[in-house]
Amino acid sequence: MPKPSLDLYLAAPRGFCAGVDRAIRIVEMALEKWGAPVYVRHEIVHNKYVVETLRAKGAVFVEELDECPVDRPVIFSAHGVPKSVPEEAERRGMTVVDATCPLVTKVHLEAARHSEEGLQMVMIGHKGHPETVGTMGQLPEGEVLLVESVEDVAKIEPRDPAKLAFITQTTLSVDDTRGIVAALEARFPGISGPSREDICYATTNRQGAVKALAEKVEAILVLGSPTSSNSRRLVEVARAAGCARAQLVERADVIDFDALAGVKSIGITAGASAPEVLVDEVIAAFRDRYDVTLGTVETLKERVEFKLPRIVRVTDDA
């Protein structure tokens, strides 16, 4: 019996961003330099496949610094950490490798600069997300007010409404953030914003590609972890763009094929922490069931690269 026909379209850009690629390479290079085990505070990126692959190579993932022995290197995840964490590592005399995404570091520096100017910060982000925790932890308690929605803007009580600045979690939806920023500016007309938008280039680019994909297909699969903020946002963006049948999947084996019954065209994208091998796995799963015609919806090419920290690039005897 012949297989039904299916048009598969891959979004471009998709998958690993420069910050994620850099963080994973840092763990791999640390293992090459110091041997196993090396310790990583929090998941290096939010993807189970990536974490398990690195764990098999000798990375040990922990949640807190006190779980790490002082005589082994510790790597800070791409999401960043509160200021107290590197201070404690230095006090304990630990070897530290910082894999914080440079775009997250930019937000940290913005927060510090505004604070030095006497401004209280408002952070647009998700409570409990590692990036939000790390960014809020750059300043003393009470100096950063968190808002997650337009409704939250009406509830915050700043020390001085005339002395405020805002920053944002890098992986939020561009559209959602725009509404919250507008609400902040309406309530606090003098509020200062970042010199450049905090939402990272990869988040913006992947959302743009998904919007283009949504115009062409009946359903969209987003490869990514449920704990990945940028991956969850891609599903939201797809649905907001008119593709109601958008689903987040970690691996090919959890695809809800029943929900895709009768569909003739499907788009595939991947969150910034999802490796391309998982996209290949999904394509193979569709080829098992359908006569697949593969295409690409490309909105732009990415050429961003971030430099690796010197500590993993230079050998101890160099």
Disulfide bonds with the S-S distance in Angstrom:
none
